[in-house]
Amino acid sequence: MPRSRYRIHHTGYPHFLTATINHWQPLFTRTETANIVLDSWRFLQQEADFKIYGYVLLENHLHLIAASADLSRDMQRFKSWTARQLVDYLQQRSSARVLEILARFKRAHKTASQYQVWEEGNHPQLIESEAVMRQKLDYIHHNPVKRGYVDLPEHWRYSSARNYLGQPGLIEVTRAW
């Protein structure tokens, strides 16, 4: 599969991003693996002025609205660090079947590692207006509802829906844009 043609050209502005686990493997079914994602975002918020406006983490992919001075680099850092942590976690848990799948579906040009955790690309979409921001947040927050996992968006633990209702969430989000 060719590399993504999507690029981030407007740095510093919010973008809607999607990141998918290779071959749609359900890696985020445990608190420990979900926390790897959240810890990476917290680090980027502290160290890279990474702003998260909204997110949802599902079992095999995530949607995120974020901005930073170099969002492409920060997403690469995010994927690289989380991939390493997830592989370590899977190796410690002797998850041979999942590791085998991540190795089998690794792209040929990925020669630096034995596994490919994330699909290539983020499909960034610039958020150019408040209407688009609201539409993307609504899409993100209703994703678990549409899948039938919960009845209300704020019931999904790994989402920013609670933050937008004034309730404590798992990670800080920027609600002003």
ChimeraX commands (.cxc) that place a marker at each C-alpha (Angstrom):
marker #1 position 0.00,0.00,0.00 radius 0.5
marker #1 position 1.48,3.39,-0.92 radius 0.5
marker #1 position 2.25,5.99,1.68 radius 0.5
marker #1 position -0.53,8.40,2.52 radius 0.5
marker #1 position -0.90,11.50,0.39 radius 0.5
marker #1 position -2.50,13.37,3.29 radius 0.5
marker #1 position -0.30,16.03,4.83 radius 0.5
marker #1 position -0.52,18.58,7.62 radius 0.5
marker #1 position 0.15,21.98,6.08 radius 0.5
marker #1 position -1.41,24.31,8.66 radius 0.5
marker #1 position 0.65,23.73,11.77 radius 0.5
marker #1 position -0.75,25.06,15.00 radius 0.5
marker #1 position -4.35,24.58,13.85 radius 0.5
marker #1 position -6.60,21.73,15.01 radius 0.5
marker #1 position -6.78,18.67,12.78 radius 0.5
marker #1 position -9.05,15.65,12.88 radius 0.5
marker #1 position -6.87,12.53,12.82 radius 0.5
marker #1 position -7.48,8.80,12.76 radius 0.5
marker #1 position -4.96,6.14,13.78 radius 0.5
marker #1 position -5.68,2.46,13.22 radius 0.5
marker #1 position -3.97,-0.62,14.58 radius 0.5
marker #1 position -2.43,-2.74,11.84 radius 0.5
marker #1 position -4.90,-5.25,10.43 radius 0.5
marker #1 position -7.53,-3.85,12.83 radius 0.5
marker #1 position -6.22,-5.89,15.74 radius 0.5
marker #1 position -8.12,-5.14,19.00 radius 0.5
marker #1 position -5.17,-4.01,21.15 radius 0.5
marker #1 position -7.03,-1.54,23.34 radius 0.5
marker #1 position -9.23,-4.01,25.20 radius 0.5
marker #1 position -7.22,-3.73,28.42 radius 0.5
marker #1 position -6.71,-0.75,30.71 radius 0.5
marker #1 position -2.93,-1.21,30.45 radius 0.5
marker #1 position -2.83,-0.79,26.68 radius 0.5
marker #1 position -5.27,2.14,26.69 radius 0.5
marker #1 position -3.08,3.81,29.32 radius 0.5
marker #1 position -0.11,3.58,26.96 radius 0.5
marker #1 position -1.99,5.91,24.57 radius 0.5
marker #1 position -3.09,8.26,27.34 radius 0.5
marker #1 position 0.43,8.41,28.83 radius 0.5
marker #1 position 1.89,9.29,25.44 radius 0.5
marker #1 position -0.63,12.10,24.98 radius 0.5
marker #1 position 0.08,13.42,28.48 radius 0.5
marker #1 position 3.79,13.49,27.69 radius 0.5
marker #1 position 3.19,15.37,24.44 radius 0.5
marker #1 position 0.91,17.82,26.23 radius 0.5
marker #1 position 3.69,18.56,28.71 radius 0.5
marker #1 position 6.67,18.53,26.37 radius 0.5
marker #1 position 5.38,19.60,22.95 radius 0.5
marker #1 position 2.45,21.92,23.70 radius 0.5
marker #1 position 0.25,19.23,22.14 radius 0.5
marker #1 position -3.37,20.35,22.43 radius 0.5
marker #1 position -6.12,17.75,22.44 radius 0.5
marker #1 position -9.58,19.09,21.62 radius 0.5
marker #1 position -11.35,15.75,21.49 radius 0.5
marker #1 position -10.66,12.03,21.30 radius 0.5
marker #1 position -12.11,8.57,21.40 radius 0.5
marker #1 position -10.13,5.39,21.84 radius 0.5
marker #1 position -11.82,2.21,20.64 radius 0.5
marker #1 position -10.50,-1.36,20.60 radius 0.5
marker #1 position -8.59,-1.07,17.32 radius 0.5
marker #1 position -8.43,2.61,16.36 radius 0.5
marker #1 position -8.70,6.12,17.67 radius 0.5
marker #1 position -9.97,9.47,16.51 radius 0.5
marker #1 position -8.32,12.63,17.72 radius 0.5
marker #1 position -8.63,16.36,17.23 radius 0.5
marker #1 position -5.27,17.88,18.06 radius 0.5
marker #1 position -2.92,20.75,17.31 radius 0.5
marker #1 position 0.74,21.48,17.91 radius 0.5
marker #1 position 3.56,23.46,16.38 radius 0.5
marker #1 position 4.65,20.31,14.50 radius 0.5
marker #1 position 1.70,17.94,14.48 radius 0.5
marker #1 position 3.24,15.58,11.90 radius 0.5
marker #1 position 6.32,15.08,14.05 radius 0.5
marker #1 position 4.28,14.73,17.24 radius 0.5
marker #1 position 2.02,12.10,15.69 radius 0.5
marker #1 position 5.11,10.23,14.50 radius 0.5
marker #1 position 6.52,10.41,18.04 radius 0.5
marker #1 position 3.18,9.22,19.43 radius 0.5
marker #1 position 2.98,6.24,17.08 radius 0.5
marker #1 position 6.63,5.29,17.55 radius 0.5
marker #1 position 6.56,5.39,21.36 radius 0.5
marker #1 position 3.18,3.67,21.70 radius 0.5
marker #1 position 4.19,0.97,19.21 radius 0.5
marker #1 position 7.31,0.17,21.23 radius 0.5
marker #1 position 5.33,0.09,24.48 radius 0.5
marker #1 position 2.57,-2.05,23.00 radius 0.5
marker #1 position 5.03,-4.58,21.56 radius 0.5
marker #1 position 6.80,-4.76,24.94 radius 0.5
marker #1 position 3.45,-5.31,26.66 radius 0.5
marker #1 position 2.46,-8.06,24.19 radius 0.5
marker #1 position 5.85,-9.77,24.57 radius 0.5
marker #1 position 5.61,-9.67,28.38 radius 0.5
marker #1 position 2.13,-11.23,28.17 radius 0.5
marker #1 position 3.30,-13.87,25.65 radius 0.5
marker #1 position 0.70,-12.74,23.13 radius 0.5
marker #1 position 2.27,-14.72,20.29 radius 0.5
marker #1 position -0.81,-14.73,18.05 radius 0.5
marker #1 position -1.17,-10.93,18.01 radius 0.5
marker #1 position 2.57,-10.43,17.56 radius 0.5
marker #1 position 2.53,-12.88,14.66 radius 0.5
marker #1 position -0.22,-10.87,12.97 radius 0.5
marker #1 position 1.64,-7.59,13.53 radius 0.5
marker #1 position 4.75,-9.18,11.99 radius 0.5
marker #1 position 2.92,-10.81,9.06 radius 0.5
marker #1 position 1.16,-7.60,8.00 radius 0.5
marker #1 position 4.21,-5.36,8.42 radius 0.5
marker #1 position 4.90,-3.33,5.26 radius 0.5
marker #1 position 8.01,-4.41,3.36 radius 0.5
marker #1 position 9.69,-0.99,3.66 radius 0.5
marker #1 position 9.40,-1.10,7.48 radius 0.5
marker #1 position 12.84,-2.61,7.99 radius 0.5
marker #1 position 13.70,-1.00,11.34 radius 0.5
marker #1 position 11.42,-3.24,13.37 radius 0.5
marker #1 position 10.01,-6.74,13.41 radius 0.5
marker #1 position 6.42,-5.55,13.88 radius 0.5
marker #1 position 4.14,-2.84,12.55 radius 0.5
marker #1 position 1.63,-1.79,15.18 radius 0.5
marker #1 position -0.01,1.19,13.45 radius 0.5
marker #1 position -1.30,1.48,9.92 radius 0.5
marker #1 position 0.45,4.22,7.98 radius 0.5
marker #1 position -0.99,7.69,7.90 radius 0.5
marker #1 position -3.38,9.71,10.05 radius 0.5
marker #1 position -5.61,11.17,7.32 radius 0.5
marker #1 position -5.41,14.68,8.83 radius 0.5
marker #1 position -8.29,17.02,8.11 radius 0.5
marker #1 position -7.92,20.69,8.95 radius 0.5
marker #1 position -10.65,22.04,11.23 radius 0.5
marker #1 position -11.45,25.37,9.58 radius 0.5
marker #1 position -14.59,26.46,11.41 radius 0.5
marker #1 position -16.56,26.05,14.60 radius 0.5
marker #1 position -19.23,24.13,12.67 radius 0.5
marker #1 position -16.67,21.59,11.45 radius 0.5
marker #1 position -15.20,21.32,14.96 radius 0.5
marker #1 position -18.63,20.58,16.42 radius 0.5
marker #1 position -19.38,18.04,13.67 radius 0.5
marker #1 position -16.09,16.20,14.27 radius 0.5
marker #1 position -16.53,16.24,18.07 radius 0.5
marker #1 position -20.05,14.86,17.65 radius 0.5
marker #1 position -18.72,12.12,15.36 radius 0.5
marker #1 position -15.94,11.24,17.82 radius 0.5
marker #1 position -18.19,11.19,20.87 radius 0.5
marker #1 position -20.96,9.17,19.23 radius 0.5
marker #1 position -18.64,6.51,17.79 radius 0.5
marker #1 position -19.04,4.11,20.77 radius 0.5
marker #1 position -22.82,4.72,20.78 radius 0.5
marker #1 position -23.10,3.84,17.07 radius 0.5
marker #1 position -21.14,0.65,17.74 radius 0.5
marker #1 position -23.59,-0.27,20.47 radius 0.5
marker #1 position -21.02,-0.22,23.28 radius 0.5
marker #1 position -22.82,2.42,25.38 radius 0.5
marker #1 position -26.13,4.26,25.38 radius 0.5
marker #1 position -24.68,7.74,25.92 radius 0.5
marker #1 position -21.36,9.20,24.73 radius 0.5
marker #1 position -20.30,10.19,28.26 radius 0.5
marker #1 position -20.56,6.55,29.36 radius 0.5
marker #1 position -17.54,5.62,27.22 radius 0.5
marker #1 position -14.52,5.87,29.50 radius 0.5
marker #1 position -11.97,6.50,26.74 radius 0.5
marker #1 position -13.50,9.62,25.25 radius 0.5
marker #1 position -13.51,13.37,25.76 radius 0.5
marker #1 position -17.33,13.43,25.91 radius 0.5
marker #1 position -17.23,13.75,29.71 radius 0.5
marker #1 position -14.89,16.72,29.50 radius 0.5
marker #1 position -17.41,18.56,27.34 radius 0.5
marker #1 position -20.11,17.96,29.95 radius 0.5
marker #1 position -17.96,19.49,32.69 radius 0.5
marker #1 position -17.18,16.08,34.19 radius 0.5
marker #1 position -13.66,14.81,34.89 radius 0.5
marker #1 position -12.16,12.88,32.00 radius 0.5
marker #1 position -9.10,10.66,31.79 radius 0.5
marker #1 position -6.99,13.33,30.11 radius 0.5
marker #1 position -7.05,17.10,29.88 radius 0.5
marker #1 position -8.69,18.52,26.76 radius 0.5
marker #1 position -8.72,22.05,25.38 radius 0.5
marker #1 position -12.33,23.09,24.99 radius 0.5
marker #1 position -11.71,26.61,23.65 radius 0.5
marker #1 position -10.65,26.97,20.02 radius 0.5
marker link #1:1,2 radius 0.2
marker link #1:2,3 radius 0.2
marker link #1:3,4 radius 0.2
marker link #1:4,5 radius 0.2
marker link #1:5,6 radius 0.2
marker link #1:6,7 radius 0.2
marker link #1:7,8 radius 0.2
marker link #1:8,9 radius 0.2
marker link #1:9,10 radius 0.2
marker link #1:10,11 radius 0.2
marker link #1:11,12 radius 0.2
marker link #1:12,13 radius 0.2
marker link #1:13,14 radius 0.2
marker link #1:14,15 radius 0.2
marker link #1:15,16 radius 0.2
marker link #1:16,17 radius 0.2
marker link #1:17,18 radius 0.2
marker link #1:18,19 radius 0.2
marker link #1:19,20 radius 0.2
marker link #1:20,21 radius 0.2
marker link #1:21,22 radius 0.2
marker link #1:22,23 radius 0.2
marker link #1:23,24 radius 0.2
marker link #1:24,25 radius 0.2
marker link #1:25,26 radius 0.2
marker link #1:26,27 radius 0.2
marker link #1:27,28 radius 0.2
marker link #1:28,29 radius 0.2
marker link #1:29,30 radius 0.2
marker link #1:30,31 radius 0.2
marker link #1:31,32 radius 0.2
marker link #1:32,33 radius 0.2
marker link #1:33,34 radius 0.2
marker link #1:34,35 radius 0.2
marker link #1:35,36 radius 0.2
marker link #1:36,37 radius 0.2
marker link #1:37,38 radius 0.2
marker link #1:38,39 radius 0.2
marker link #1:39,40 radius 0.2
marker link #1:40,41 radius 0.2
marker link #1:41,42 radius 0.2
marker link #1:42,43 radius 0.2
marker link #1:43,44 radius 0.2
marker link #1:44,45 radius 0.2
marker link #1:45,46 radius 0.2
marker link #1:46,47 radius 0.2
marker link #1:47,48 radius 0.2
marker link #1:48,49 radius 0.2
marker link #1:49,50 radius 0.2
marker link #1:50,51 radius 0.2
marker link #1:51,52 radius 0.2
marker link #1:52,53 radius 0.2
marker link #1:53,54 radius 0.2
marker link #1:54,55 radius 0.2
marker link #1:55,56 radius 0.2
marker link #1:56,57 radius 0.2
marker link #1:57,58 radius 0.2
marker link #1:58,59 radius 0.2
marker link #1:59,60 radius 0.2
marker link #1:60,61 radius 0.2
marker link #1:61,62 radius 0.2
marker link #1:62,63 radius 0.2
marker link #1:63,64 radius 0.2
marker link #1:64,65 radius 0.2
marker link #1:65,66 radius 0.2
marker link #1:66,67 radius 0.2
marker link #1:67,68 radius 0.2
marker link #1:68,69 radius 0.2
marker link #1:69,70 radius 0.2
marker link #1:70,71 radius 0.2
marker link #1:71,72 radius 0.2
marker link #1:72,73 radius 0.2
marker link #1:73,74 radius 0.2
marker link #1:74,75 radius 0.2
marker link #1:75,76 radius 0.2
marker link #1:76,77 radius 0.2
marker link #1:77,78 radius 0.2
marker link #1:78,79 radius 0.2
marker link #1:79,80 radius 0.2
marker link #1:80,81 radius 0.2
marker link #1:81,82 radius 0.2
marker link #1:82,83 radius 0.2
marker link #1:83,84 radius 0.2
marker link #1:84,85 radius 0.2
marker link #1:85,86 radius 0.2
marker link #1:86,87 radius 0.2
marker link #1:87,88 radius 0.2
marker link #1:88,89 radius 0.2
marker link #1:89,90 radius 0.2
marker link #1:90,91 radius 0.2
marker link #1:91,92 radius 0.2
marker link #1:92,93 radius 0.2
marker link #1:93,94 radius 0.2
marker link #1:94,95 radius 0.2
marker link #1:95,96 radius 0.2
marker link #1:96,97 radius 0.2
marker link #1:97,98 radius 0.2
marker link #1:98,99 radius 0.2
marker link #1:99,100 radius 0.2
marker link #1:100,101 radius 0.2
marker link #1:101,102 radius 0.2
marker link #1:102,103 radius 0.2
marker link #1:103,104 radius 0.2
marker link #1:104,105 radius 0.2
marker link #1:105,106 radius 0.2
marker link #1:106,107 radius 0.2
marker link #1:107,108 radius 0.2
marker link #1:108,109 radius 0.2
marker link #1:109,110 radius 0.2
marker link #1:110,111 radius 0.2
marker link #1:111,112 radius 0.2
marker link #1:112,113 radius 0.2
marker link #1:113,114 radius 0.2
marker link #1:114,115 radius 0.2
marker link #1:115,116 radius 0.2
marker link #1:116,117 radius 0.2
marker link #1:117,118 radius 0.2
marker link #1:118,119 radius 0.2
marker link #1:119,120 radius 0.2
marker link #1:120,121 radius 0.2
marker link #1:121,122 radius 0.2
marker link #1:122,123 radius 0.2
marker link #1:123,124 radius 0.2
marker link #1:124,125 radius 0.2
marker link #1:125,126 radius 0.2
marker link #1:126,127 radius 0.2
marker link #1:127,128 radius 0.2
marker link #1:128,129 radius 0.2
marker link #1:129,130 radius 0.2
marker link #1:130,131 radius 0.2
marker link #1:131,132 radius 0.2
marker link #1:132,133 radius 0.2
marker link #1:133,134 radius 0.2
marker link #1:134,135 radius 0.2
marker link #1:135,136 radius 0.2
marker link #1:136,137 radius 0.2
marker link #1:137,138 radius 0.2
marker link #1:138,139 radius 0.2
marker link #1:139,140 radius 0.2
marker link #1:140,141 radius 0.2
marker link #1:141,142 radius 0.2
marker link #1:142,143 radius 0.2
marker link #1:143,144 radius 0.2
marker link #1:144,145 radius 0.2
marker link #1:145,146 radius 0.2
marker link #1:146,147 radius 0.2
marker link #1:147,148 radius 0.2
marker link #1:148,149 radius 0.2
marker link #1:149,150 radius 0.2
marker link #1:150,151 radius 0.2
marker link #1:151,152 radius 0.2
marker link #1:152,153 radius 0.2
marker link #1:153,154 radius 0.2
marker link #1:154,155 radius 0.2
marker link #1:155,156 radius 0.2
marker link #1:156,157 radius 0.2
marker link #1:157,158 radius 0.2
marker link #1:158,159 radius 0.2
marker link #1:159,160 radius 0.2
marker link #1:160,161 radius 0.2
marker link #1:161,162 radius 0.2
marker link #1:162,163 radius 0.2
marker link #1:163,164 radius 0.2
marker link #1:164,165 radius 0.2
marker link #1:165,166 radius 0.2
marker link #1:166,167 radius 0.2
marker link #1:167,168 radius 0.2
marker link #1:168,169 radius 0.2
marker link #1:169,170 radius 0.2
marker link #1:170,171 radius 0.2
marker link #1:171,172 radius 0.2
marker link #1:172,173 radius 0.2
marker link #1:173,174 radius 0.2
marker link #1:174,175 radius 0.2
marker link #1:175,176 radius 0.2
marker link #1:176,177 radius 0.2
view
